[in-house]
Amino acid sequence: MRVMEVITGGEPGGAQRHVVELIQYLVEAGHTVTLVHGGGRWVESQLKGVSTVRYLPDLVRDIRPQADRRALAALVDMMRTEGPDVVHCHSSKAGILARYAAHRVGVPAVYTAHGYVFQDPTQSNSFRLLFRTLERWAARRSAAIITMTADDERFARQYGPVDHVYRIVNGVKATEPPLPGAAGNRVGFLGRFSREKGLHDLLAVIAAHPEWRLELAGDGLFRPLVEQYQAQHANIHWRGWVDELANFFESIDVLVQPSAKEGAPYSVLDALAAGVPVVGTRVGAMTEMLDAVDPHLAVEPGDREALAAAIQYALLNRAALAERAYAVASNQYALSNQLERTLSVLKEVSRS
């Protein structure tokens, strides 16, 4: 089977990791894969010697009509030249353009929604309306849609191919069981410093609790806010991006993900697989992830009082929660299950 994977950005991120792990699996299973992305060297470094990687500079995140038309034309040319049996697309812009191109060429297209962008309450109403309209149009031209959350699945079933909508949540590899540990005071955050991640809520909570230490791993547009808090509060420490997650997870007692919008975040799954309790918000697939460990760990977005209480609960009950977190990751979110089910969907709709 010849598969063309399409994603907007090639920099490190959850959707990019999902694509890289899937491509590695597909190639090992004997399939031929071409990846098309709109910029960033990370995916190329991860797939060197594994698959063909094509850089399409006009495939940008922002809406740019001229660049979008050029990207669409380039995708059509690539599909006609390479003749994939199925196109598998990710991220909002790439998902819409690639499905349009596949529809014009007559190739079945599968879309994996890593959290529909119109579900993000931090975006403007006009932006959300635009992408909801575009997604409705693209859903009707999809051979199959893979979702990760209940809300996204409902949308896909309403507007897409009802018999070919699947819910396949991200998976991880759980290695060693967690070591027993006493209650601590080390809180962690891992991810992009962006509005939808709710970092402003976490910083405010930590500033009000000097007995806790916050370790921040990541970077992004909200870096000035992080630097401001770090300068004013000795218990807040920014470490930049971290390459060794194992070392980071060993340095914290609980991970906090206070997002306003999520799909199925790898930061949460990686922490659970490492035996680190996670406090998060009831958005996307996080609700079911955290409820499976302990319902006290999930709070409503923006509720700082509840967030502080959940952090306190997690720190005090760390040992028991660590064991439960590892068990949930190992049994319910295995990477092998995610990859096998995704391959099954691609095969089902492929024209090969």
Secondary structure by P-SEA (a helix, b strand, c coil): cbbbbbbccccccaaaaaaaaaaaaaaaabbbbbbbbcccaaaaaaacccbbbbbbccccccccaaaaaaaaaaaaaaaaaacccbbbbccaaaaaaaaaaaaaabbbbbbbccccccccccccaaaaaaaaaaaaaaaaaccbbbbccaaaaaaaaaccccccbbbbcbbbbbcccccccccccccccccccccccaaaaaaaaaaacccbbbbbcccccaaaaaaaaaacccccccccccccaaaaaaaccbbbbbcccccccaaaaaaaaacbbbbbccccaaaaaaaaacccccccccaaaaaaaaaaaaaaaaaaaaaaaaaaaaccccaaaaaaaaaaaaaaaccc
